[in-house]
Amino acid sequence: MLIVNAKIINEGHEIEGDVLIRNGRIERIGKQLSAPAGCETFDAAGRWLLPGMIDDQVHFREPGLTQKGDLATESAAAVAGGITSFFDMPNTIPNCTTRAEFDAKFARAQGRSHANYSFHFGAANDNLEEIKRLKKGDAPAVKIFMGASTGNMLVDNPQTLEGIFEHSQLMLLTHCEDTPMIKAAEEAARAQYGEDVPWGEHPHIRSAEACYKSTELAVGLAKKHNARLHVLHLTTARELDFFTPGPVKGKRITVEACVHHLYMDESWYAAQGARVKCNPAIKTAADRAALLRAVREDRIDVIATDHAPHTREEKSQKYFKAPAGLPLVQHALLMLLDLVQRGELNLRTVVQKTSHSVADMFGVKDRGYIREGYWADLVLVNHNASTTVQAPDLLYKCGWSPLEGRSFPARIDATWVNGELAWHEGRLLPRALGQRIEFV
């Protein structure tokens, strides 16, 4: 396929040109390229052509929680939103904390995932030996829940934490919230409100102080053992002091922001309630502004979604029973483009934080850039159109979004995965094109 008349946004530049795709990869980038015999031509008509987003943090819920979502449904929604690759989290049922379960997840994804895929390996209090045996390239990273989680995945044994930071050959990802502080805040809220805690209390229960204390511990352990640490979904201005501005290459300690923490603040609780309950919590407008500033100054290295669907029935419960998490992959890129339209981010920064830096940080092979020889994972954005989020258009298995009724000043017109159209003009092409991601 030859894509012509595109405005290519890549590596800090905007150029008008064409992209020739052959055998799934980008063969040539240039102007007024000639189509080889038998080549299909696709007219981009001046629309933005971006590298597909690589989402380093999703919860697609398979296995064991497939009433909420699965690898097929959620990857379809991702492709519709311009996400061409994802790394899924290990807190499934069973937890992905053994090599056998890790390998089984790849078998489940093969032939079913619409986007390219890989899986993080989970840390637990009792699998240090499994983690020691992992080698570079086996998985993107090892995920440590240093805050409340389900089952065996809360790593709260100090000796185990020390061992993981000392011996892991892979990057470590941390969810940083201090569980004892949260438990005390929950009991105080229950004493005041009973079971019907107001949703606006969530950022006070999952407080900035609880985040700071846990992040301080993780960064301290990483420095002590010279571990490669990536702190997930930062939510507070105060925590930014732990991280330094600059390019992602060469950093031993990096940090991520999620789209909802960049787009929403605590005012959303009044209208959305449980639909925007997530861990760590969406916090103040001042925190949101600080996170955006940190993205602009290269203190925050990548942007992800933490896509985490739940059923409507689960989310309709009162505070303590309603689970945390929200579905985001279908509109994450549009949310960021809305921030571009508002002047809070620029387009080149969005591409850097959602594609280039993710590929660089994890060592993703031949993806994350529009480069000759790379896989053609591309997204075509119409910046002269709009998208209104409506329930019938949602591809999530859960069937809802906290963004319903909201309009965005752009539209995802096409997504290519490994050189083939996966999404075009509002329609998912049925063939699952995703491949297992390779690392260097």
N, C-alpha and C positions, 0 to 999 in steps of 0.2 A: 504494500500500500504506500502511496505517496501522499503525504499531507502537505497541501500547498496553502500559501497566503496566511500563514500563522504569525501571530506576535508571540515569539518564544521568550519565556521568562525563565532564565537559567543562569546560575553562577554569577549573580549580581548584575546581569545585563538584560536588556529588552531589545531583541532584534526581530526584524521581519524576515521570514524565510520559510523554507520547506524542509520536511523530514521524510527521508525514504526508509521504509521498514522492509526488511527481508529476513525470513526465517526467525521471526520473533524479536530481532534486534534492530537497532538503529544503524543503518549502513552508511547514510550520508546526511549531513546537515548543510544547507546552503541556500542560495537564491536561484530561482528559475531552474530548478532541477528538472531533468527530462524523465518521464515515466518509462521504465523498461517495458518491453512487450509483455502483455498480459497483466500489467500492474493496475490495480484499482486506484483511482485518484479521489481524494477526500479534500474538499475545499473548506478550509478553516475560516475563510471570509473575514480575516482580521481579528478573530477571537484569540484570547490568551491560551497558549499551550504551555502547560506546566508539567514538571515531573510529578508522577503520582505520589500522593502522601504515603509515608511509611508510618504506621501507627504502632508505637512500641508498647502500648498498654491497652489491651482489650480483655473483656471477660465474655467470651462467646458461649459459655455455659455447658459445653459438651466435653466430657460425659457427665451424666448424673443430674443435671439441672435443665434438661432440654424442654421443659414446659416454658422456660423463660426465653430461650434462644438456642440456636445450634450453629455449627460451623457453616452450614449451607445458607441458612436464612440471614445470619448476621454478616457474612462475607458478601452476600448479595447487596445488602443495604450499604456496606462499605464502598463497594464498587460504584453504586449509584451516587455516592457522595464524593467520588474522586480519590478514595483510598485504595491503593493497588497492592499494598503489602501490610501484614499485621503480625504482631507477636502476642500470643494469647497467654493469659496468666494461669498459674497452677492450682488455684483454689476451686477445683472441680470436685466431683465425687466419683471415684476416689480422688484424693489429692494427687497431683503430679509430683510426687516426692520419691519415686523409684524409677530406675531405668526402664523397667517393664512398662509402667504406665506412660512414661514419656514416649517410648517408641510406639505405643498403642495410639497415642494422639495423632501422630503422623499418619498412621494407617487410616484413621478415621477421616482425615482431611483430604487424602489423595482422591482425586476425581470428584470431589464434592465442594471444594472451596473455590469461590469465584475470584478471590484475590490470592496473592502469594502469601505463604504462611510459615511461621516458626513458632516455637513454644518455649517459654521460660521454664526452668526447673525450679521446683519449690524447696525451700529450706524448712526443716522441722526440728524439733528438739532431739530427734533420734535418727537422723539420716546424714550425719557428718561424713561417714565413710563413703556414702554414695556421692556426696558433693566433691570429696577429695579425688574421686576417680574421673570426674568430668574434665575433658580437655577442650582447649580452645577450638571453637567450631562446632562442638556438639550441640550447644544451645546458645542463644543470644546472651543469657545472663542467669544468675541465680536470684530468685526473689525471696526476700526476707520480710515477713510481716512483723514489724516491731511495735505494731499497735494491734488492737483487738481484731481477731479474725475468727473463722469457724474451724472446728475440728482441731487437728494437731498442728496447725500452721502458725500459731502465735509462738514465736521463738523468744521465750523469756528466761531461758536458762543462761546465766552469764558465761559459764564455761563453753557452752555450745556456740554462743555468739562469738566469743573470742576465737574459737576453733575455725569457724566459718571465715571470719575476716583474715585469719592467719593463713589458711590453707587453700581457699578457693582459687583455682586458676582462671575462673571466669569473672566478669564484672558482677558486682553485687548491686541489686536493686533493693531499696528499702521503702516500705510504707512506714512513715514516722509519726506515731502518736503514742503518748505514754498511757498505757492501760490503767494503772492504779489511779492516776489523776482523773481519767474519764469515768471510771467506776464510782469514784467519790462524787463527781458532779452529777452523775445519773441518780444516785441515791438522794442527793440534795433536791434535785428536780422532782423526783417521785414524792418526797416528803411534802413539797410545796404544792404540786399539781395533781398528784395521783398518777394514774396511767395516761391521762389526757394532757400530756405536756404540749404547750404551744410550739409549733414548728420553728418559730423564731428563736427558740431557746437552743436549737441544735448547735449553732456556732459558739455558744457559751459552754455547752456540755463538751463538745469536741473542740476544746478551746485552743487559742493561739499558744498559751503556755504549755499545753500538753504536746503540741507539735514541736515547739522549740526545744523542750527537754529531750525528746526522742531524737530529733535531728542532731542536737549537740552530742548525744551518745554515739550515733552512727558516724558522724564526721570524726569524732575523737578516736573511735576504733579504726577507721580507715587510715588516719594519719599514723596511728601507733604501728599498724602492720603494713603500711604502704599498699593498702588494698585499692583496687579500682572500684570506686563507689559512684552510683548514680541514685540520687534522691528523687523519688517520684512525687508527682502532683503537689508541689509546694503551694501553700495557701496564704502565707502571712508575710507582711513586710519585714518583721523582725528576723525571720529565718534567713533572709537574703544576705545578712552579714557573714554567713558561713561560706559564701561562694564568691568567686572572683570573676570580673569581666574578662572577655577575650575569646579567641577562637576555640572551638571544642577540641581541636587536635592538640595533644600534649597535656590536656588536663587529666589529673588523677581523680578529681572529685567534680562531678557534674550534677546538674539539676534540671528538672522538667517542670513545666506548667501545663495544665490541662485547659482545654477550650472553655469549659464552663466556668472555671475560676477566673479566666480572662474576660469573659462575656457577662457574667452574672455577679450580683452582690446580694447581701442579705435582704434587700427589698423584695426579692423574688419569693421569699417564703410566704408572704401574705396571700398571694394569689395561687401559688403552685403547691405549697405545703410539702407533703411527702414526695411529690414528683421531683423535687430538687434536693431531697435529703440524700446526702452522699458523704462518704468518709475519705479524706478529711473534708470538713464542712466548707461550703461557700461562706465567705466571711464578709468583711466590711467593704464599703466603696473605697476607702483609703487603701486597704489591702489589695484590691483589684487594680487600682491605679499604680501601686508600687510594683506589682507583678508585670504589668504592661511596660513600665519604665525599665524593668530589669530585662525584659525581652529585647527592647530596643538597644540597650547598652551591652548586650551579649553576656550578661550575667546569668540569665536563664538560657540554657543551651538548646533544648528541644521543646516542641509542643506536641501533646498527644491527646487522647480522648478519655481514657479510663471508662470506655463504654461498658455499661453494666446493667442490662435489662432485668426487670422483674415484671410479673404479671400485674394486671390492674387490681386483681383481688388482693394480692400481697400489699400493694401500695395503698389500698383503701383502709388499712388498719391504723390503729392509734400509734402514738410515737414509738413506744418501745418495741412493738411488733412489726411495724413497717420497715422493710429492709432498706439499706442504703445503696444507692446507685441509680443511674439514669441512662437511657439509650441516647447515643450521640453520633455514631459514625456517619449516618446519612446526611447530616447537616453541619458537621464540624468545620469543613473547609468553607462553607457558606458563612458560618459565624465569623470566621477569621476575615473573610472578604468584606463582611459588614464592618468590622473594625478598621479595615483599610479604607472603606468608603467614609468612615467618620474621622479619619485622620489619626487614629490611635496607633495604627501599625502601618508599615508600607508593604507593598506586594513582594518585593525582593526579600524582605525579612521573613514573611510568611513561608515562602519557598525554602529559604535557608533552614528555618526551624522545623519544618514538617517533612523535608526530604533530604537535603544535602547533609545537614548535621546529624540526622538519625543514621544515615548510611555511614558517615565517617566514624561516629561514636561506636557503633556496634560492629564495624568492619563488614558491612553488607557488600557482597560481591556483585558488581556490575548493575547496580540499581541506585536510584536516588538522584540521578542527574540525567539531563538530556545530552548524551555524549555518543559519538560514533563507537560502536562495538558494545554498548550497553543494551540491556533488555529494554524494549519499548514499552515502558510503564508510564502512561501519559494521561493527562486529563485536559479536556478542552472546556474552557469557561467562557460563557457569554456574559460579558460585563455590561451589556446594554439590555439585558433582560432581567426578570425578577423571578423569585420562587416564593410561593406562599405554602407554608407547611400545613398539610391537610391529612387527616387520619387515613382516608382511602389510598393515599400515595405512599404510606409508610411500608417499608419492606421488613421491618423488625417483626419477629414472631410475637412479641408482646403487644404490638399494635397501637402504641401510644407514644407521645413525645411531649415534654414540657414546652416545646416550641410551637405547638399547634396554634394556628391562627396568625403566626408571625410571618412577615414578609422580609425576604433578603434581596439585596440589590444585585443579584447575579444568578446564573443558572448553570448547572453542570450539564453540558450538552453531549459530551462523549467521554468515555474512559476506555483506554486500551490497556490490556493486561498481557504481557509477553507478546506484544505486537498485534493482538487481535481485539476487535471491538467487543467489549463486555457490557457496555451501557451506551445507548444511543437514542437521543430524542425521546427521553422519558420511558424507555423500554429496556428491560434487562434481557440480554441475549442469553438463552438458556444453557449454553455450554459452560461448564465450570473450567476455567482456564488457569487457575492458580497452580503454582509450582512450589516445592520446598525451597526456601531461601538458603543460599549458600553464604558462607562467611570466609573472610580472609584474615 
